[in-house]
Amino acid sequence: MGPFPPSFGNLYILVAVDYVSKWIEVVALPTNDAKVVKFLRKNIFTRFVGVARMLQLNEIEEHRMFSYENAKLYKDKTKAWHDKKIQKRELIPGEKVLLFNSRLKLFPGKLKSRWSGPFQLIGVYPYGAVDLLDEKIGREFKVNGQQVKHYWGEPLARMKVTTTLEDP
């Protein structure tokens, strides 16, 4: 409990209650950090729980640390595998690119493309920002470089072809 007004450098009161015997231990402490856990292990657990339980607690702590290390190794390996699969894109000013439209969620459509454009790439900044030019309206804007991809073709000319079928 606390913090209380300081008394001999102590600001907090630690109260431990044994639920079986209703025994209460009270001690004044200067802080409420990891030193409290050390105090509990040294003064409370060893006195009431015994050596066997302390060994079990140590085993649990070792198992927790082992699990943490394994999770960290797994995370590092997964990240390395994923990073290896990423292809490096090099954007050059003057190229045509498509822009990912993340706000298209308002009107979801199963077959509707989320890529708009093409736009002309004007400039590439450090840390991935790019300048794009919308040639239709002549507007220039800056976007995140991760939201663009190369545009590999010009729009198809829609030609109307009429074929008449005659009886033989």
DSSP file (Angstrom, degrees, kcal/mol; ACC not computed):
  #  RESIDUE AA STRUCTURE BP1 BP2  ACC     N-H-->O    O-->H-N    N-H-->O    O-->H-N    TCO  KAPPA ALPHA  PHI   PSI    X-CA   Y-CA   Z-CA
    1    1 A M              0   0    0      0, 0.0    12,-2.4     0, 0.0     3,-0.2   0.000 360.0 360.0 360.0 155.8    0.0    0.0    0.0
    2    2 A G        -     0   0    0      1,-0.3    10,-0.2    10,-0.2     2,-0.1  -0.821 360.0-121.3 134.1-170.9    1.2    3.6   -0.4
    3    3 A P        +     0   0    0      0, 0.0    -1,-0.3     0, 0.0     9,-0.2   0.428  57.0 172.9 -76.7 146.3    2.9    5.8   -1.0
    4    4 A F        -     0   0    0      7,-3.0     3,-0.1    -3,-0.2     0, 0.0  -0.647  46.8 -69.6-110.5 170.2    2.6    7.2    2.4
    5    5 A P  S    S-     0   0    0      0, 0.0    -1,-0.1     0, 0.0     5,-0.1  -0.412  71.5 -91.1 -59.4 139.4    4.5   10.2    4.0
    6    6 A P        -     0   0    0      0, 0.0     2,-0.4     0, 0.0     5,-0.2  -0.232  44.7-178.0 -62.1 138.6    8.1    9.1    4.5
    7    7 A S  B >  S-A   10   0A   0      3,-1.8     3,-1.6    -3,-0.1    -3,-0.0  -0.927  76.7 -22.2-137.3 110.0    9.1    7.4    7.7
    8    8 A F  T 3  S-     0   0    0     -2,-0.4     3,-0.1     1,-0.3    -1,-0.0   0.832 126.8 -54.1  56.2  35.0   12.8    6.5    8.1
    9    9 A G  T 3  S+     0   0    0      1,-0.3     2,-0.4    20,-0.0    -1,-0.3   0.444 111.4 122.7  83.4   0.5   13.0    6.5    4.3
   10   10 A N  B <   +A    7   0A   0     -3,-1.6    -3,-1.8     1,-0.1    -1,-0.3  -0.820  27.9 168.0-100.7 134.8   10.1    4.0    3.8
   11   11 A L        +     0   0    0     18,-1.3    -7,-3.0    -2,-0.4     2,-0.3   0.588  59.5  55.3-114.5 -19.7    7.1    5.1    1.7
   12   12 A Y  E     -B   29   0B   0     17,-2.7    17,-2.7    -9,-0.2     2,-0.5  -0.840  61.0-147.3-123.2 153.9    5.2    1.8    1.2
   13   13 A I  E     -B   28   0B   0    -12,-2.4     2,-0.5    -2,-0.3    15,-0.2  -0.987  12.7-154.3-120.6 123.2    3.8   -0.9    3.4
   14   14 A L  E     -B   27   0B   0     13,-3.1    13,-2.0    -2,-0.5     2,-0.5  -0.866  10.5-168.8 -98.5 124.7    3.8   -4.5    2.2
   15   15 A V  E     -B   26   0B   0     -2,-0.5     2,-0.4    11,-0.2    11,-0.2  -0.966   3.9-175.1-117.4 122.7    1.0   -6.7    3.7
   16   16 A A  E     -B   25   0B   0      9,-3.0     9,-3.0    -2,-0.5     2,-0.4  -0.975   3.6-169.1-119.4 130.3    1.1  -10.5    3.1
   17   17 A V  E     -B   24   0B   0     -2,-0.4     2,-0.7     7,-0.2     7,-0.2  -0.975  17.6-142.7-123.0 127.9   -1.8  -12.7    4.4
   18   18 A D     >  -     0   0    0      5,-2.9     4,-1.9    -2,-0.4     5,-0.4  -0.801  13.0-154.6 -85.5 119.0   -1.7  -16.5    4.5
   19   19 A Y  T  4 S+     0   0    0     -2,-0.7    -1,-0.1     2,-0.2     0, 0.0   0.740  87.1  48.9 -71.2 -22.5   -5.2  -17.5    3.6
   20   20 A V  T  4 S+     0   0    0      1,-0.1    -1,-0.2     3,-0.1    -2,-0.0   0.957 127.0  21.0 -80.6 -54.4   -5.1  -20.8    5.5
   21   21 A S  T  4 S-     0   0    0      2,-0.1    -2,-0.2     1,-0.0    -1,-0.1   0.552  96.1-129.8 -92.4  -7.2   -3.8  -19.8    8.8
   22   22 A K     <  +     0   0    0     -4,-1.9     2,-0.3     1,-0.2    -3,-0.2   0.747  49.8 161.9  61.6  25.8   -4.8  -16.1    8.5
   23   23 A W        -     0   0    0     -5,-0.4    -5,-2.9     1,-0.0     2,-0.4  -0.585  25.3-151.9 -76.2 136.5   -1.2  -15.1    9.5
   24   24 A I  E     -B   17   0B   0     -2,-0.3     2,-0.4    -7,-0.2    -7,-0.2  -0.934  12.2-170.1-116.7 132.9   -0.3  -11.6    8.6
   25   25 A E  E     -B   16   0B   0     -9,-3.0    -9,-3.0    -2,-0.4     2,-0.4  -0.984   8.6-176.2-118.0 132.3    3.1  -10.3    7.8
   26   26 A V  E     +B   15   0B   0     -2,-0.4     2,-0.3   -11,-0.2   -11,-0.2  -0.993   6.6 167.7-130.7 135.3    3.7   -6.5    7.5
   27   27 A V  E     -B   14   0B   0    -13,-2.0   -13,-3.1    -2,-0.4     2,-0.4  -0.996  30.6-126.9-146.9 144.7    6.9   -4.7    6.5
   28   28 A A  E     -B   13   0B   0     -2,-0.3   -15,-0.2   -15,-0.2    -2,-0.0  -0.775  30.5-174.5 -91.9 135.3    7.8   -1.1    5.5
   29   29 A L  E     -B   12   0B   0    -17,-2.7   -17,-2.7    -2,-0.4   -18,-1.3  -0.952  30.4-137.9-131.2 148.8    9.7   -0.7    2.2
   30   30 A P  S    S+     0   0    0      0, 0.0     2,-0.3     0, 0.0    -1,-0.1   0.782  87.9  20.1 -76.0 -25.8   11.3    2.3    0.5
   31   31 A T        -     0   0    0    -19,-0.1   -19,-0.1   -20,-0.1   -20,-0.0  -0.858  61.0-138.2-136.5 169.7   10.1    1.3   -3.0
   32   32 A N  S    S+     0   0    0     -2,-0.3     2,-0.1     3,-0.1   -19,-0.0  -0.370  70.6  96.6-124.1  53.6    7.5   -0.9   -4.7
   33   33 A D  S >> S-     0   0    0      0, 0.0     3,-1.7     0, 0.0     4,-0.6  -0.111  97.0 -43.5-118.3-146.2    9.6   -2.4   -7.5
   34   34 A A  H 3> S+     0   0    0      1,-0.3     4,-1.9     2,-0.2     3,-0.2   0.708 124.0  72.4 -64.3 -20.8   11.5   -5.6   -8.0
   35   35 A K  H 3> S+     0   0    0      1,-0.2     4,-2.3     2,-0.2    -1,-0.3   0.818  90.8  59.7 -64.1 -28.1   12.9   -5.4   -4.5
   36   36 A V  H <> S+     0   0    0     -3,-1.7     4,-2.6     2,-0.2    -1,-0.2   0.914 103.8  49.4 -65.0 -42.6    9.4   -6.4   -3.2
   37   37 A V  H  X S+     0   0    0     -4,-0.6     4,-2.6     2,-0.2    -2,-0.2   0.915 110.9  49.9 -62.8 -43.0    9.6   -9.6   -5.2
   38   38 A K  H  X S+     0   0    0     -4,-1.9     4,-2.6     1,-0.2     5,-0.2   0.907 110.6  50.4 -61.5 -40.7   13.0  -10.4   -3.7
   39   39 A F  H  X>S+     0   0    0     -4,-2.3     4,-3.0     2,-0.2     5,-0.7   0.923 110.3  49.7 -62.6 -43.9   11.7   -9.6   -0.2
   40   40 A L  I  X>S+     0   0    0     -4,-2.6     5,-2.8     1,-0.2     4,-1.5   0.927 113.7  45.4 -61.6 -44.7    8.7  -12.0   -0.8
   41   41 A R  I  <>S+     0   0    0     -4,-2.6     5,-1.1     3,-0.2    -1,-0.2   0.920 119.3  41.0 -63.7 -43.3   10.9  -14.8   -2.0
   42   42 A K  I  <5S+     0   0    0     -4,-2.6    -2,-0.2    -5,-0.2    -1,-0.2   0.921 130.3  20.6 -74.1 -44.5   13.5  -14.4    0.8
   43   43 A N  I  <5S+     0   0    0     -4,-3.0    -3,-0.2    -5,-0.2     4,-0.2   0.795 131.3  28.6-101.1 -31.7   11.2  -13.7    3.8
   44   44 A I  I  X<S+     0   0    0     -4,-1.5     4,-2.4    -5,-0.7     5,-0.4   0.915 119.2  42.4 -98.4 -57.1    7.7  -15.1    3.0
   45   45 A F  I  >XS+     0   0    0     -5,-2.8     4,-2.6     1,-0.2     5,-1.4   0.905 115.6  48.6 -61.9 -43.7    8.0  -18.0    0.5
   46   46 A T  H  4<S+     0   0    0     -5,-1.1    -1,-0.2    -6,-0.3    -2,-0.1   0.852 114.9  45.6 -67.4 -32.3   11.0  -19.6    2.2
   47   47 A R  H  45S+     0   0    0     -4,-0.2    -1,-0.2    -3,-0.1    -2,-0.2   0.896 128.1  22.5 -78.3 -39.4    9.4  -19.5    5.6
   48   48 A F  H  <5S+     0   0    0     -4,-2.4    -2,-0.2     2,-0.1    -3,-0.2   0.756 128.9  39.0-101.0 -27.9    5.9  -20.7    4.8
   49   49 A V  T  <5S-     0   0    0     -4,-2.6     4,-0.3    -5,-0.4    -3,-0.2   0.899  95.6-140.7 -94.0 -45.6    6.3  -22.6    1.6
   50   50 A G     >< -     0   0    0     -5,-1.4     4,-1.5     1,-0.2    -1,-0.1  -0.364  29.9 -66.1 107.6 171.8    9.5  -24.5    2.0
   51   51 A V  H  > S+     0   0    0      1,-0.2     4,-2.2     2,-0.2     5,-0.2   0.862 124.6  57.6 -69.5 -38.0   12.5  -25.5    0.0
   52   52 A A  H  > S+     0   0    0      1,-0.2     4,-1.9     2,-0.2    -1,-0.2   0.911 108.2  46.9 -61.4 -42.7   10.7  -27.8   -2.4
   53   53 A R  H  > S+     0   0    0     -4,-0.3     4,-2.5     1,-0.2    -1,-0.2   0.878 109.3  54.5 -67.9 -36.3    8.3  -25.1   -3.5
   54   54 A M  H  X S+     0   0    0     -4,-1.5     4,-2.2     2,-0.2    -1,-0.2   0.888 107.3  51.1 -63.7 -38.1   11.2  -22.7   -4.0
   55   55 A L  H  X S+     0   0    0     -4,-2.2     4,-2.3     2,-0.2    -1,-0.2   0.900 109.6  50.2 -64.9 -39.4   12.8  -25.3   -6.3
   56   56 A Q  H  X S+     0   0    0     -4,-1.9     4,-2.5     2,-0.2    -2,-0.2   0.911 109.4  51.0 -63.0 -41.8    9.6  -25.5   -8.2
   57   57 A L  H  X S+     0   0    0     -4,-2.5     4,-2.2     1,-0.2    -2,-0.2   0.891 109.8  50.1 -62.8 -38.7    9.4  -21.8   -8.6
   58   58 A N  H  X S+     0   0    0     -4,-2.2     4,-2.5     2,-0.2    -1,-0.2   0.895 109.5  51.2 -66.2 -39.2   13.0  -21.7   -9.9
   59   59 A E  H  X S+     0   0    0     -4,-2.3     4,-2.7     2,-0.2    -2,-0.2   0.911 109.6  50.2 -62.9 -41.8   12.1  -24.4  -12.4
   60   60 A I  H  X S+     0   0    0     -4,-2.5     4,-2.4     1,-0.2    -2,-0.2   0.914 110.3  49.9 -62.5 -42.1    9.2  -22.4  -13.6
   61   61 A E  H  X S+     0   0    0     -4,-2.2     4,-2.2     2,-0.2    -2,-0.2   0.903 111.4  48.5 -63.9 -41.2   11.4  -19.3  -13.9
   62   62 A E  H  X S+     0   0    0     -4,-2.5     4,-2.5     2,-0.2    -2,-0.2   0.912 111.5  50.0 -64.5 -41.8   14.0  -21.3  -15.9
   63   63 A H  H  X S+     0   0    0     -4,-2.7     4,-2.5     2,-0.2    -2,-0.2   0.895 109.8  51.4 -63.2 -40.1   11.2  -22.7  -18.2
   64   64 A R  H  X S+     0   0    0     -4,-2.4     4,-2.3     2,-0.2    -1,-0.2   0.913 111.3  46.8 -62.7 -43.5    9.8  -19.2  -18.7
   65   65 A M  H  X S+     0   0    0     -4,-2.2     4,-2.4     2,-0.2    -2,-0.2   0.894 112.0  50.9 -66.1 -39.9   13.3  -17.9  -19.8
   66   66 A F  H  X S+     0   0    0     -4,-2.5     4,-2.4     2,-0.2    -2,-0.2   0.919 111.2  48.2 -62.6 -43.8   13.8  -20.9  -22.1
   67   67 A S  H  X S+     0   0    0     -4,-2.5     4,-2.5     2,-0.2    -2,-0.2   0.902 110.5  51.8 -63.4 -41.0   10.4  -20.3  -23.7
   68   68 A Y  H  X S+     0   0    0     -4,-2.3     4,-2.1     2,-0.2    -2,-0.2   0.921 110.5  47.8 -61.6 -44.8   11.3  -16.6  -24.1
   69   69 A E  H  X S+     0   0    0     -4,-2.4     4,-2.3     1,-0.2    -2,-0.2   0.907 112.3  49.3 -64.0 -41.5   14.6  -17.4  -25.8
   70   70 A N  H  X S+     0   0    0     -4,-2.4     4,-2.6     2,-0.2    -2,-0.2   0.898 110.4  50.5 -64.5 -40.4   12.9  -20.0  -28.1
   71   71 A A  H  X S+     0   0    0     -4,-2.5     4,-2.4     2,-0.2    -1,-0.2   0.892 110.5  50.0 -64.3 -38.7   10.2  -17.5  -29.1
   72   72 A K  H  X S+     0   0    0     -4,-2.1     4,-2.4     2,-0.2    -2,-0.2   0.916 111.2  48.3 -66.2 -42.9   12.9  -14.9  -29.9
   73   73 A L  H  X S+     0   0    0     -4,-2.3     4,-2.5     2,-0.2    -2,-0.2   0.919 112.3  49.2 -62.0 -43.7   14.8  -17.3  -32.0
   74   74 A Y  H  X S+     0   0    0     -4,-2.6     4,-2.6     1,-0.2     5,-0.2   0.915 111.3  49.7 -61.5 -43.2   11.6  -18.3  -33.9
   75   75 A K  H  X S+     0   0    0     -4,-2.4     4,-2.3     1,-0.2    -1,-0.2   0.912 111.5  48.2 -62.9 -43.0   10.7  -14.7  -34.4
   76   76 A D  H  X S+     0   0    0     -4,-2.4     4,-2.3     2,-0.2    -2,-0.2   0.910 113.2  47.3 -64.7 -42.6   14.2  -13.9  -35.8
   77   77 A K  H  X S+     0   0    0     -4,-2.5     4,-2.4     2,-0.2    -2,-0.2   0.910 112.6  49.2 -65.4 -42.1   14.2  -16.9  -38.1
   78   78 A T  H  X S+     0   0    0     -4,-2.6     4,-2.5     1,-0.2    -2,-0.2   0.899 111.6  49.3 -64.1 -40.7   10.7  -16.0  -39.4
   79   79 A K  H  X S+     0   0    0     -4,-2.3     4,-2.9    -5,-0.2     5,-0.2   0.910 110.8  49.6 -65.1 -42.0   11.7  -12.4  -40.0
   80   80 A A  H  X S+     0   0    0     -4,-2.3     4,-1.7     2,-0.2    -2,-0.2   0.912 112.5  47.9 -63.4 -42.1   14.8  -13.5  -41.9
   81   81 A W  H  X S+     0   0    0     -4,-2.4     4,-1.2     2,-0.2    -2,-0.2   0.923 114.5  46.0 -63.7 -43.8   12.8  -15.9  -44.1
   82   82 A H  H >X S+     0   0    0     -4,-2.5     4,-0.8     1,-0.2     3,-0.5   0.920 111.8  50.4 -66.1 -44.1   10.2  -13.2  -44.8
   83   83 A D  H 3< S+     0   0    0     -4,-2.9     3,-0.4     1,-0.2    -1,-0.2   0.825 106.1  57.3 -63.7 -31.1   12.8  -10.5  -45.5
   84   84 A K  H 3< S+     0   0    0     -4,-1.7    -1,-0.2     1,-0.2    -2,-0.2   0.833 105.0  51.8 -67.7 -31.8   14.5  -12.9  -48.0
   85   85 A K  H << S+     0   0    0     -4,-1.2     2,-0.3    -3,-0.5    -1,-0.2   0.652  87.0 100.3 -80.2 -15.9   11.2  -13.3  -49.9
   86   86 A I     <  -     0   0    0     -4,-0.8     2,-0.4    -3,-0.4    -3,-0.0  -0.551  68.4-140.5 -74.9 129.7   10.7   -9.5  -50.3
   87   87 A Q        -     0   0    0     -2,-0.3     2,-0.4     1,-0.0    -2,-0.1  -0.759  16.9-121.5 -92.0 135.4   11.8   -8.2  -53.7
   88   88 A K        -     0   0    0     -2,-0.4     2,-0.5     2,-0.0    -1,-0.0  -0.609  25.4-155.2 -76.8 127.3   13.6   -4.9  -53.8
   89   89 A R        -     0   0    0     -2,-0.4     2,-0.6     2,-0.0    -1,-0.0  -0.877   3.7-160.1-104.1 134.6   11.8   -2.3  -55.9
   90   90 A E        -     0   0    0     -2,-0.5     2,-0.5     2,-0.0    -2,-0.0  -0.955   7.1-158.9-115.5 115.5   13.7    0.5  -57.5
   91   91 A L        -     0   0    0     -2,-0.6    33,-0.0    59,-0.0     6,-0.0  -0.810   6.2-165.5 -97.7 130.7   11.5    3.4  -58.5
   92   92 A I    >   -     0   0    0     -2,-0.5     3,-1.8    31,-0.1    29,-0.2  -0.947  28.8-106.2-117.4 132.5   13.0    5.8  -61.1
   93   93 A P  T 3  S+     0   0    0      0, 0.0    29,-0.2     0, 0.0     3,-0.1  -0.289 105.6  37.7 -56.9 139.2   11.5    9.3  -61.8
   94   94 A G  T 3  S+     0   0    0     27,-3.6    28,-0.1     1,-0.4     2,-0.0   0.143  89.4 119.6 103.4 -17.2    9.7    9.3  -65.1
   95   95 A E    <   -     0   0    0     -3,-1.8    26,-3.1    26,-0.1     2,-0.4  -0.321  66.1-116.1 -75.8 162.0    8.2    5.9  -64.8
   96   96 A K  E     +C  120   0C   0     55,-0.3    55,-2.1    24,-0.2     2,-0.3  -0.840  38.8 178.4 -97.3 137.6    4.5    5.1  -64.7
   97   97 A V  E     -CD 119 150C   0     22,-2.7    22,-2.9    -2,-0.4     2,-0.3  -0.909  25.7-128.0-135.6 161.7    3.1    3.6  -61.4
   98   98 A L  E     - D   0 149C   0     51,-2.8    51,-1.8    -2,-0.3     2,-0.5  -0.868  22.6-138.8-107.4 146.7   -0.2    2.5  -60.0
   99   99 A L  E     -CD 116 148C   0     17,-3.0    17,-3.1    -2,-0.3     2,-0.4  -0.912  14.3-125.9-111.1 130.4   -1.3    3.8  -56.6
  100  100 A F  E     -C  115   0C   0     47,-3.2     2,-1.0    -2,-0.5    15,-0.2  -0.613  19.3-145.8 -74.6 125.3   -3.0    1.5  -54.0
  101  101 A N    >   +     0   0    0     13,-3.8     3,-0.9    -2,-0.4    -1,-0.1  -0.802  21.9 175.7 -96.7  99.5   -6.3    3.0  -52.9
  102  102 A S  T 3  S+     0   0    0     -2,-1.0     3,-0.5     1,-0.2    -1,-0.2   0.587  73.3  65.0 -81.2  -9.6   -6.8    2.1  -49.3
  103  103 A R  T >   +     0   0    0      1,-0.2     3,-1.0    11,-0.1    -1,-0.2   0.263  69.8  97.7 -96.1  12.6  -10.0    4.1  -48.9
  104  104 A L  G X   +     0   0    0     -3,-0.9     3,-0.8     1,-0.2    -1,-0.2   0.423  54.6  94.9 -78.8   2.8  -11.9    1.9  -51.3
  105  105 A K  G 3   +     0   0    0     -3,-0.5    -1,-0.2     1,-0.2    -2,-0.1   0.677  68.2  72.6 -69.6 -16.8  -13.4    0.0  -48.4
  106  106 A L  G <  S+     0   0    0     -3,-1.0    -1,-0.2     1,-0.3    -2,-0.1   0.884 109.7  28.9 -66.2 -36.9  -16.5    2.3  -48.4
  107  107 A F  S <  S-     0   0    0     -3,-0.8    -1,-0.3    -4,-0.2     2,-0.1  -0.682  87.2-165.8-122.2  76.1  -17.8    0.6  -51.5
  108  108 A P        +     0   0    0      0, 0.0     2,-0.4     0, 0.0    -3,-0.1  -0.365   9.2 178.5 -68.2 139.0  -16.4   -2.9  -51.5
  109  109 A G    >   -     0   0    0      3,-0.2     3,-0.6     1,-0.1    -2,-0.1  -0.995  29.9-140.3-140.6 135.2  -16.6   -4.9  -54.6
  110  110 A K  T 3  S+     0   0    0     -2,-0.4    -1,-0.1     1,-0.2     0, 0.0   0.889 105.1  29.5 -62.9 -39.5  -15.3   -8.4  -55.2
  111  111 A L  T 3  S+     0   0    0     -3,-0.1     2,-0.4     2,-0.1    -1,-0.2   0.335  92.6 114.3-104.3   6.7  -14.0   -7.6  -58.7
  112  112 A K    <   -     0   0    0     -3,-0.6    -3,-0.2     1,-0.1     2,-0.2  -0.644  66.5-125.1 -83.5 131.3  -13.2   -4.0  -58.2
  113  113 A S        -     0   0    0     -2,-0.4    -2,-0.1     1,-0.1    -1,-0.1  -0.493   8.7-154.3 -75.7 142.2   -9.5   -3.2  -58.4
  114  114 A R  S    S+     0   0    0     -2,-0.2   -13,-3.8     2,-0.0     2,-0.5   0.332  71.2  91.2 -95.1   6.0   -7.9   -1.3  -55.5
  115  115 A W  E     -C  100   0C   0    -15,-0.2     2,-0.3   -13,-0.0   -15,-0.2  -0.885  57.2-171.0-104.9 129.9   -5.2    0.2  -57.7
  116  116 A S  E     +C   99   0C   0    -17,-3.1   -17,-3.0    -2,-0.5     3,-0.2  -0.831  33.8   4.5-117.1 158.1   -5.8    3.5  -59.4
  117  117 A G  E     -     0   0C   0     -2,-0.3   -19,-0.1     1,-0.2     2,-0.1  -0.891  49.5-118.7 133.0-164.6   -3.7    5.2  -62.0
  118  118 A P  E     +     0   0C   0      0, 0.0    17,-0.3     0, 0.0     2,-0.3   0.323  50.1 177.5 -84.3 154.7   -1.4    5.2  -63.9
  119  119 A F  E     -C   97   0C   0    -22,-2.9   -22,-2.7    -3,-0.2     2,-0.5  -0.877  30.5-115.1-120.7 155.3    0.5    8.2  -62.5
  120  120 A Q  E     -CE  96 133C   0     13,-2.4    13,-2.3    -2,-0.3     2,-0.6  -0.800  26.1-130.2 -92.6 131.7    3.8    9.6  -63.5
  121  121 A L  E     + E   0 132C   0    -26,-3.1   -27,-3.6    -2,-0.5    11,-0.2  -0.707  30.6 172.8 -82.0 120.5    6.6    9.3  -60.9
  122  122 A I  E     -     0   0C   0      9,-2.8     2,-0.3    -2,-0.6    -1,-0.2   0.877  58.6  -0.1 -96.3 -47.7    8.2   12.7  -60.5
  123  123 A G  E     - E   0 131C   0      8,-1.0     8,-2.7   -30,-0.1     2,-0.5  -0.990  50.7-146.5-148.0 153.0   10.6   12.3  -57.5
  124  124 A V  E     - E   0 130C   0     -2,-0.3     6,-0.2     6,-0.2     5,-0.0  -0.987  20.6-162.2-121.4 125.7   11.8    9.7  -55.0
  125  125 A Y    >   -     0   0    0      4,-3.2     3,-1.1    -2,-0.5    20,-0.1  -0.623  31.5 -89.1-101.2 161.2   12.7   10.9  -51.5
  126  126 A P  G >  S+     0   0    0      0, 0.0     3,-0.8     0, 0.0    -1,-0.1  -0.327 111.2  33.7 -62.4 156.0   14.8    9.2  -48.9
  127  127 A Y  G 3  S-     0   0    0      1,-0.2    18,-0.1    18,-0.0    -2,-0.0   0.640 131.8 -69.8  67.3  17.7   12.9    6.9  -46.5
  128  128 A G  G <  S+     0   0    0     -3,-1.1    17,-2.0     1,-0.3    -1,-0.2   0.373  86.3 137.7  96.2  -3.9   10.4    5.9  -49.2
  129  129 A A  E <   - F   0 144C   0     -3,-0.8    -4,-3.2    15,-0.2     2,-0.3  -0.524  30.3-169.2 -76.8 146.6    8.2    8.9  -50.0
  130  130 A V  E     -EF 124 143C   0     13,-2.6    13,-2.5    -6,-0.2     2,-0.5  -0.965  19.7-132.2-134.9 151.7    7.5    9.6  -53.7
  131  131 A D  E     -EF 123 142C   0     -8,-2.7    -9,-2.8    -2,-0.3    -8,-1.0  -0.893  26.5-168.3-101.2 132.4    6.0   12.5  -55.7
  132  132 A L  E     -EF 121 141C   0      9,-3.3     9,-2.3    -2,-0.5     2,-0.5  -0.884  11.7-148.9-120.4 152.6    3.3   11.5  -58.2
  133  133 A L  E     -EF 120 140C   0    -13,-2.3   -13,-2.4    -2,-0.3     2,-0.9  -0.985   7.8-148.0-122.3 123.5    1.7   13.5  -61.1
  134  134 A D  E  >> - F   0 139C   0      5,-3.1     4,-2.1    -2,-0.5     5,-0.9  -0.812  11.9-165.5 -87.9 107.3   -1.9   12.9  -62.1
  135  135 A E  T  45S+     0   0    0     -2,-0.9    -1,-0.2   -17,-0.3   -16,-0.1   0.731  80.2  63.8 -69.8 -22.2   -1.7   13.7  -65.8
  136  136 A K  T  45S+     0   0    0      1,-0.2    -1,-0.2     3,-0.1    -2,-0.0   0.922 123.3  14.9 -68.2 -43.6   -5.5   13.8  -66.2
  137  137 A I  T  45S-     0   0    0     -3,-0.3    -2,-0.2     2,-0.1    -1,-0.2   0.471 100.4-121.9-111.4  -3.7   -5.9   16.8  -63.9
  138  138 A G  T  <5 +     0   0    0     -4,-2.1     2,-0.4     1,-0.2    -3,-0.2   0.756  60.0 147.2  72.7  24.8   -2.3   18.0  -63.7
  139  139 A R  E   < -F  134   0C   0     -5,-0.9    -5,-3.1     2,-0.0     2,-0.4  -0.772  35.2-153.0 -99.5 139.4   -2.1   17.7  -59.9
  140  140 A E  E     +F  133   0C   0     -2,-0.4     2,-0.3    -7,-0.2    -7,-0.2  -0.903  21.6 166.2-110.1 137.2    1.1   16.7  -58.0
  141  141 A F  E     -F  132   0C   0     -9,-2.3    -9,-3.3    -2,-0.4     2,-0.4  -0.979  30.7-123.2-149.6 160.8    1.0   14.9  -54.6
  142  142 A K  E     +F  131   0C   0     -2,-0.3     2,-0.3   -11,-0.2   -11,-0.2  -0.883  33.2 167.3-109.7 134.4    3.3   13.0  -52.3
  143  143 A V  E     -F  130   0C   0    -13,-2.5   -13,-2.6    -2,-0.4     2,-0.3  -0.870  43.8 -81.1-137.2 170.0    2.5    9.5  -51.1
  144  144 A N  E >   -F  129   0C   0     -2,-0.3     3,-1.8   -15,-0.2   -15,-0.2  -0.573  36.1-134.3 -71.7 133.9    4.2    6.6  -49.3
  145  145 A G  G >  S+     0   0    0    -17,-2.0     3,-1.0    -2,-0.3    -1,-0.1   0.671 101.3  67.5 -67.0 -16.8    6.4    4.6  -51.7
  146  146 A Q  G 3  S+     0   0    0      1,-0.2    -1,-0.3   -18,-0.1   -17,-0.1   0.600  92.3  62.3 -77.8  -9.7    5.1    1.3  -50.3
  147  147 A Q  G <  S+     0   0    0     -3,-1.8   -47,-3.2   -48,-0.0     2,-0.3   0.324  94.8  74.4 -96.7   8.1    1.7    2.2  -51.8
  148  148 A V  E <   -D   99   0C   0     -3,-1.0     2,-0.3   -49,-0.2   -49,-0.2  -0.878  54.2-176.7-120.2 153.8    2.9    2.3  -55.4
  149  149 A K  E     -D   98   0C   0    -51,-1.8   -51,-2.8    -2,-0.3    -3,-0.0  -0.966  38.8 -82.6-141.6 159.5    3.8   -0.5  -57.9
  150  150 A H  E     -D   97   0C   0     -2,-0.3     2,-0.6   -53,-0.2   -53,-0.2  -0.261  33.2-140.2 -61.9 144.1    5.2   -0.4  -61.4
  151  151 A Y        -     0   0    0    -55,-2.1   -55,-0.3   -32,-0.1    -1,-0.1  -0.947  16.5-171.9-106.3 119.8    2.8    0.0  -64.3
  152  152 A W        +     0   0    0     -2,-0.6     2,-0.3     2,-0.0    -1,-0.1   0.349  56.6  27.0-100.4   6.1    3.8   -2.3  -67.1
  153  153 A G  S    S-     0   0    0      3,-0.0     3,-0.1   -57,-0.0    -1,-0.0  -0.996  71.1-107.2-160.6 164.1    1.5   -1.3  -69.9
  154  154 A E        -     0   0    0     -2,-0.3     3,-0.1     1,-0.1    -2,-0.0  -0.561  56.0 -83.3 -88.1 157.7   -0.6    1.4  -71.6
  155  155 A P        -     0   0    0      0, 0.0     2,-0.2     0, 0.0    -1,-0.1  -0.346  50.9-106.9 -63.5 143.6   -4.4    1.2  -71.4
  156  156 A L        -     0   0    0      1,-0.1     2,-0.5    -3,-0.1    -3,-0.0  -0.491  28.3-120.4 -72.3 135.7   -5.9   -1.0  -74.1
  157  157 A A        -     0   0    0     -2,-0.2     2,-1.0    -3,-0.1    -1,-0.1  -0.664  25.0-134.9 -75.8 123.4   -7.7    0.8  -76.9
  158  158 A R        -     0   0    0     -2,-0.5     2,-0.4     2,-0.0    -1,-0.1  -0.701  28.2-174.9 -85.2 107.5  -11.2   -0.4  -76.8
  159  159 A M        -     0   0    0     -2,-1.0     2,-0.7     2,-0.0    -3,-0.0  -0.843  20.4-136.0-105.5 140.6  -12.1   -1.1  -80.4
  160  160 A K        -     0   0    0     -2,-0.4     2,-0.5     2,-0.0    -2,-0.0  -0.848  22.2-171.3 -96.4 120.2  -15.6   -2.1  -81.4
  161  161 A V        -     0   0    0     -2,-0.7     2,-0.5     2,-0.0    -2,-0.0  -0.950   3.8-164.2-115.3 128.1  -15.6   -4.9  -83.9
  162  162 A T        -     0   0    0     -2,-0.5     2,-0.5     2,-0.0    -2,-0.0  -0.944   5.5-175.2-114.4 127.9  -18.8   -6.0  -85.6
  163  163 A T        -     0   0    0     -2,-0.5     2,-0.4     2,-0.0    -2,-0.0  -0.982   9.9-155.1-122.7 125.3  -19.1   -9.3  -87.3
  164  164 A T        -     0   0    0     -2,-0.5     2,-0.5     2,-0.0    -2,-0.0  -0.821   7.6-145.8-100.7 139.2  -22.2  -10.2  -89.3
  165  165 A L        -     0   0    0     -2,-0.4     2,-0.3     0, 0.0    -2,-0.0  -0.878  14.3-162.5-104.6 131.9  -23.1  -13.8  -89.8
  166  166 A E        -     0   0    0     -2,-0.5    -2,-0.0     2,-0.0     0, 0.0  -0.826  24.5-109.3-113.2 151.6  -24.8  -14.8  -93.1
  167  167 A D              0   0    0     -2,-0.3    -1,-0.0     1,-0.1     0, 0.0  -0.583 360.0 360.0 -74.7 139.2  -26.7  -17.9  -93.9
  168  168 A P              0   0    0      0, 0.0    -1,-0.1     0, 0.0    -2,-0.0   0.485 360.0 360.0 -76.9 360.0  -24.8  -20.3  -96.3
